[in-house]
Amino acid sequence: MTGEDAGPDPPPVLDWRDAKHWSWTAKQCRYCPGLTNLRDSHGSHSHKCCAEDALAQQAADATAAYRQNGQTT
């Protein structure tokens, strides 16, 4: 069975248990209009689920680009 037969990969799950992912100041998420105290690995305010969705979208976009350019089957 190939990866295509198995369906899409599950979305990534980020481990944000470290205190560096917390800010005492709530600011707007970089991906949605909601406020969050969480920070991504670059220090930008982001909900964990928004960051996971963005990573999944980036992976899908990269896969599509490689397929379009004949890089994968």
C-alpha positions in Angstrom: 0.0 0.0 0.0 1.4 3.4 -0.9 1.0 6.7 1.0 -1.7 7.8 -1.4 -3.8 4.7 -0.7 -3.6 5.3 3.0 -5.1 8.8 2.8 -3.7 12.1 4.0 -1.3 12.2 6.9 -2.8 13.3 10.2 -2.2 16.9 11.2 0.9 17.5 13.3 0.6 17.8 17.0 2.8 20.4 18.6 4.2 20.0 22.1 3.8 23.3 23.8 4.2 22.2 27.5 7.4 24.3 27.9 6.9 27.7 29.6 8.4 29.5 26.6 5.1 29.1 24.8 3.2 31.2 27.4 2.9 35.0 27.6 1.2 36.9 30.4 0.0 39.3 27.8 -2.9 38.2 25.6 -2.6 39.4 22.0 -4.3 38.6 18.7 -3.3 35.3 17.2 -1.3 35.6 14.0 -3.7 33.3 12.2 -7.1 34.3 13.5 -8.8 37.3 15.2 -8.9 35.6 18.6 -6.8 36.6 21.6 -4.3 34.2 23.0 -1.6 34.0 25.7 0.2 31.2 23.7 3.3 31.8 21.6 4.7 29.8 18.8 8.4 28.7 18.4 9.2 32.1 16.9 7.6 34.0 19.8 4.5 35.1 17.8 1.2 34.9 19.5 -0.7 31.9 18.2 -3.3 29.4 19.3 -1.8 25.9 19.3 -4.6 24.6 17.0 -4.1 27.5 14.6 -0.3 26.8 14.4 -1.0 23.1 13.8 -3.5 23.9 11.0 -1.0 26.3 9.4 1.7 23.5 9.5 -0.7 21.0 7.9 -1.5 23.6 5.2 2.2 24.3 4.5 2.8 20.6 4.1 -0.1 20.2 1.8 1.0 23.2 -0.3 4.6 21.8 -0.5 3.3 18.4 -1.6 1.1 19.9 -4.2 4.0 22.0 -5.5 6.3 19.0 -5.8 3.6 17.0 -7.6 3.0 19.9 -10.0 6.7 20.0 -10.8 6.8 16.2 -11.3 9.0 15.7 -8.2 6.8 12.9 -6.8 4.5 10.3 -8.1 
